[in-house]
Amino acid sequence: MPWRQSPSRRGRPRTLTDAEPVCVAVAQVLLGCDTERRWLRLAPARIGHLFPRLPCQAQYNRHLRDLGPVWAAVAVWLARLTPTWHERLRLMDGTPVRCGASRVTVHRSSLGEIAGYGHDTSHHAFYWGTKLMLITTADGAVTAFSLAHPKELDERKQALHLLQVRPPAEGPCPIVCDKGFAGAGIQAAVARLGYRLIRPRRHDEPHPSPGHAFPAWLRQRIEAVIWRLKNQLGLERHQARTTEGLWARISQPIVALNAAIWHNWLTDQPIKRSLTAYDH
């Protein structure tokens, strides 16, 4: 991975290189510390033998926010190290990321560029936040992800933009998704990019022929990935207040998940997306 060094800037030099805070942030997520202040109090005892030059909370937070596109590069780099990267199959789904629960937060938050009111179809509720789109391998490694305003880009437009900007595979492949991606327009646009959408049948569509039933068990895999990101890895508890901070707080659990899956392949674990060995 071509780690970059931060450009020269005024003030005291940074304690860590760009590679080190990524590793420290992954350890923070896997060990279940949602707040950076608490994590940096615990870090010397937990990982001090690996990182004796830990920064203060303000430097750590600022460094994570400054990484920007490095997060996506690290996630893809880890996904490429897993054997399922070379399989011609991807899973895709979107999920809301709530960023506030009161009108005071909406008016005072600095997330107005990317956050807005949207509707969570799965839970039949409205929310104020952003929409996270994920594309994963069959074992759950995230190969591409993006954030979008829930009103400015609907799920289909966001998925199409993600496929154009961040190709999730090295060549054409089928993508398993839900019926929210139905429509002749999105299917034709995705086909022009070399992908084919596989989704459940809608109620107004004819029944599929025998032997062509939708693989519901694959849909459950990406649902399990989303559940792990939101609950086990703390994505729902991101507490971000700026756009850069939100990107960093959402990228942290994604990189941590990919790192765990990659390590599970190295150690030949039976369930590649299991995090049991890392949460204590």
C-alpha positions as CSV (number, residue, x, y, z in Angstrom):
1,M,0.0,0.0,0.0
2,P,1.6,3.3,-1.0
3,W,1.2,5.2,2.3
4,R,1.5,8.9,1.8
5,Q,3.3,11.3,4.2
6,S,1.4,14.4,5.3
7,P,2.6,17.6,3.6
8,S,4.5,20.1,5.6
9,R,2.4,22.4,7.8
10,R,2.9,25.0,10.4
11,G,3.1,24.1,14.1
12,R,4.6,21.1,15.8
13,P,5.3,18.1,13.6
14,R,2.9,15.2,13.9
15,T,3.7,12.4,16.2
16,L,2.5,9.7,13.9
17,T,2.8,9.1,10.1
18,D,-0.4,8.6,8.1
19,A,-0.1,4.8,8.3
20,E,0.0,4.7,12.1
21,P,-3.3,6.5,13.0
22,V,-5.1,4.1,10.6
23,C,-3.8,1.1,12.6
24,V,-4.6,2.9,15.9
25,A,-8.1,3.7,14.6
26,V,-8.7,0.1,13.6
27,A,-7.7,-1.1,17.0
28,Q,-10.1,1.5,18.6
29,V,-13.0,0.1,16.6
30,L,-12.2,-3.5,17.2
31,L,-11.8,-3.0,20.9
32,G,-15.2,-1.3,21.2
33,C,-14.1,2.3,22.2
34,D,-16.6,4.7,20.7
35,T,-15.1,7.9,22.1
36,E,-11.6,9.0,21.2
37,R,-10.9,10.5,24.6
38,R,-11.6,7.2,26.4
39,W,-9.7,5.3,23.7
40,L,-6.5,7.4,24.1
41,R,-6.7,6.9,27.9
42,L,-6.8,3.1,27.4
43,A,-4.5,2.9,24.4
44,P,-1.1,3.1,26.2
45,A,-2.1,0.0,28.2
46,R,-3.6,-1.9,25.3
47,I,-1.3,-1.0,22.3
48,G,1.4,1.1,23.9
49,H,4.0,-1.5,23.2
50,L,3.2,-1.1,19.5
51,F,2.7,2.6,19.4
52,P,4.7,4.4,22.1
53,R,4.2,7.8,20.4
54,L,0.5,8.2,20.8
55,P,-0.8,11.8,20.2
56,C,-3.3,13.8,22.2
57,Q,-7.0,13.6,21.4
58,A,-7.1,16.8,19.3
59,Q,-4.1,15.7,17.2
60,Y,-5.6,12.3,16.7
61,N,-9.0,13.5,15.7
62,R,-7.5,16.1,13.3
63,H,-5.2,13.5,11.7
64,L,-8.0,11.1,11.1
65,R,-10.1,13.8,9.4
66,D,-7.2,14.9,7.3
67,L,-6.7,11.4,5.8
68,G,-9.7,11.9,3.5
69,P,-9.4,9.6,0.4
70,V,-6.8,7.4,2.1
71,W,-9.6,5.6,4.0
72,A,-11.2,4.3,0.8
73,A,-7.8,3.3,-0.6
74,V,-6.9,1.3,2.5
75,A,-10.3,-0.5,2.5
76,V,-9.9,-1.5,-1.2
77,W,-6.2,-2.5,-0.6
78,L,-7.3,-4.9,2.2
79,A,-10.2,-6.2,0.2
80,R,-7.8,-7.0,-2.7
81,L,-5.8,-9.3,-0.3
82,T,-8.8,-11.6,0.3
83,P,-9.3,-14.5,-2.1
84,T,-13.0,-13.5,-2.8
85,W,-11.8,-10.3,-4.5
86,H,-11.2,-12.4,-7.6
87,E,-14.7,-14.0,-7.6
88,R,-17.1,-12.6,-10.2
89,L,-19.8,-11.7,-7.6
90,R,-20.6,-8.6,-5.6
91,L,-23.3,-7.7,-3.1
92,M,-24.8,-4.2,-2.9
93,D,-27.1,-2.4,-0.5
94,G,-27.7,1.0,1.1
95,T,-28.4,1.9,4.7
96,P,-29.3,5.2,6.4
97,V,-26.8,6.7,8.8
98,R,-28.5,8.9,11.4
99,C,-26.7,12.1,12.3
100,G,-29.2,13.9,14.6
101,A,-32.5,13.4,16.5
102,S,-33.6,17.0,17.2
103,R,-34.2,20.2,15.2
104,V,-31.5,22.0,17.3
105,T,-29.0,19.5,16.0
106,V,-30.2,20.0,12.4
107,H,-29.9,23.8,12.6
108,R,-26.5,23.8,14.4
109,S,-24.8,20.9,12.7
110,S,-22.0,21.4,10.1
111,L,-23.3,18.3,8.2
112,G,-25.7,20.3,6.1
113,E,-23.7,19.6,2.9
114,I,-24.3,15.9,3.0
115,A,-27.1,15.2,5.6
116,G,-30.8,15.8,5.1
117,Y,-34.2,14.2,5.8
118,G,-34.8,10.8,4.4
119,H,-37.1,7.8,4.7
120,D,-35.9,4.5,6.1
121,T,-38.0,2.0,4.3
122,S,-36.9,-1.0,6.3
123,H,-38.0,0.6,9.6
124,H,-40.9,2.8,8.2
125,A,-39.4,5.9,9.8
126,F,-38.0,9.3,8.8
127,Y,-34.5,10.3,9.8
128,W,-32.0,13.1,9.5
129,G,-28.7,12.0,8.2
130,T,-27.0,10.6,5.2
131,K,-27.2,7.4,3.0
132,L,-24.3,4.9,3.0
133,M,-24.0,2.7,-0.1
134,L,-21.9,-0.5,0.2
135,I,-20.6,-3.0,-2.3
136,T,-19.0,-6.1,-0.8
137,T,-17.5,-9.5,-1.8
138,A,-19.4,-12.7,-0.9
139,D,-17.5,-12.9,2.4
140,G,-18.3,-9.3,3.4
141,A,-15.2,-7.4,2.5
142,V,-16.2,-3.9,1.4
143,T,-14.8,-3.1,-2.0
144,A,-16.5,0.3,-2.6
145,F,-18.6,2.7,-0.5
146,S,-19.9,6.2,-0.6
147,L,-22.1,8.7,1.3
148,A,-24.8,10.8,-0.3
149,H,-27.5,13.3,0.7
150,P,-30.8,11.2,0.9
151,K,-32.8,13.8,-1.0
152,E,-30.3,14.9,-3.7
153,L,-29.4,11.3,-4.8
154,D,-31.8,8.5,-4.5
155,E,-30.6,4.9,-4.0
156,R,-30.4,4.0,-7.7
157,K,-28.5,7.2,-8.7
158,Q,-26.1,6.8,-5.8
159,A,-25.4,3.2,-6.7
160,L,-24.8,4.1,-10.4
161,H,-22.4,6.9,-9.4
162,L,-20.5,4.6,-7.1
163,L,-20.1,2.0,-9.8
164,Q,-18.7,4.7,-12.2
165,V,-16.3,6.3,-9.7
166,R,-15.1,3.3,-7.7
167,P,-15.4,0.0,-9.7
168,P,-15.9,-2.7,-7.2
169,A,-14.2,-5.5,-9.2
170,E,-11.6,-5.9,-11.9
171,G,-14.1,-6.8,-14.6
172,P,-17.8,-7.4,-15.4
173,C,-19.7,-9.3,-12.7
174,P,-23.2,-9.8,-11.4
175,I,-24.3,-7.7,-8.4
176,V,-26.9,-9.0,-5.9
177,C,-29.1,-6.2,-4.6
178,D,-32.7,-5.6,-3.3
179,K,-35.8,-4.7,-5.3
180,G,-35.2,-1.0,-4.6
181,F,-32.9,-1.0,-7.6
182,A,-35.6,-2.1,-10.0
183,G,-36.1,-0.2,-13.2
184,A,-35.2,-0.4,-16.8
185,G,-33.2,2.7,-16.7
186,I,-30.9,1.7,-13.9
187,Q,-30.5,-1.8,-15.3
188,A,-29.5,-0.5,-18.7
189,A,-27.1,2.0,-17.2
190,V,-25.4,-0.6,-15.1
191,A,-25.2,-3.0,-18.0
192,R,-23.3,-0.4,-20.0
193,L,-20.7,-0.4,-17.2
194,G,-20.4,-4.2,-17.5
195,Y,-22.5,-5.3,-14.5
196,R,-25.8,-7.1,-14.1
197,L,-28.2,-6.6,-11.3
198,I,-29.8,-9.6,-9.6
199,R,-32.7,-8.7,-7.4
200,P,-35.9,-10.1,-5.9
201,R,-39.1,-10.1,-8.0
202,R,-41.5,-7.2,-7.3
203,H,-45.2,-7.9,-6.8
204,D,-46.1,-6.5,-10.2
205,E,-43.6,-8.7,-12.1
206,P,-44.2,-12.2,-13.4
207,H,-42.9,-15.2,-11.4
208,P,-39.4,-16.3,-12.3
209,S,-38.9,-19.6,-14.2
210,P,-38.0,-22.7,-12.2
211,G,-34.3,-22.7,-11.4
212,H,-34.0,-18.9,-11.5
213,A,-35.2,-18.1,-8.0
214,F,-33.5,-15.1,-6.2
215,P,-30.7,-16.2,-3.9
216,A,-32.1,-14.8,-0.6
217,W,-29.2,-16.2,1.4
218,L,-26.8,-13.9,-0.4
219,R,-29.0,-10.9,0.6
220,Q,-28.8,-12.0,4.2
221,R,-25.0,-11.8,4.0
222,I,-24.8,-8.1,3.2
223,E,-27.6,-7.5,5.8
224,A,-25.3,-9.2,8.3
225,V,-22.4,-7.0,7.2
226,I,-24.5,-3.8,7.8
227,W,-25.6,-5.1,11.2
228,R,-21.9,-5.7,12.2
229,L,-20.9,-2.2,11.0
230,K,-23.7,-0.5,12.9
231,N,-23.8,-2.5,16.1
232,Q,-20.6,-4.4,16.7
233,L,-18.3,-1.8,15.2
234,G,-20.1,1.3,16.4
235,L,-21.1,3.0,13.1
236,E,-24.5,4.0,14.6
237,R,-22.6,5.7,17.5
238,H,-20.3,7.8,15.3
239,Q,-21.1,11.2,17.0
240,A,-19.6,13.1,14.0
241,R,-20.4,16.8,13.7
242,T,-18.5,17.7,10.5
243,T,-18.4,16.2,7.0
244,E,-14.7,15.3,7.3
245,G,-15.4,13.8,10.7
246,L,-18.4,11.8,9.4
247,W,-16.3,10.3,6.6
248,A,-13.6,9.3,9.0
249,R,-16.0,7.8,11.6
250,I,-17.8,5.8,8.9
251,S,-14.5,4.7,7.2
252,Q,-13.1,3.4,10.5
253,P,-15.4,0.5,11.0
254,I,-15.3,-0.4,7.3
255,V,-11.5,-0.6,7.3
256,A,-11.6,-2.5,10.6
257,L,-14.1,-5.0,9.1
258,N,-11.9,-5.6,6.0
259,A,-8.8,-6.0,8.2
260,A,-10.6,-8.6,10.3
261,I,-11.8,-10.5,7.3
262,W,-8.3,-10.4,5.8
263,H,-6.8,-11.7,9.0
264,N,-9.4,-14.4,9.3
265,W,-8.3,-15.6,5.8
266,L,-4.7,-15.7,6.9
267,T,-5.5,-17.7,10.1
268,D,-8.0,-20.0,8.2
269,Q,-11.0,-19.1,10.4
270,P,-14.2,-21.0,9.5
271,I,-16.4,-17.8,9.4
272,K,-14.4,-15.0,7.6
273,R,-16.6,-12.1,8.7
274,S,-16.6,-13.1,12.4
275,L,-15.3,-10.5,14.9
276,T,-15.4,-12.6,18.0
277,A,-11.6,-12.9,18.3
278,Y,-11.1,-9.1,18.2
279,D,-13.7,-7.6,20.5
280,H,-12.0,-8.2,23.9
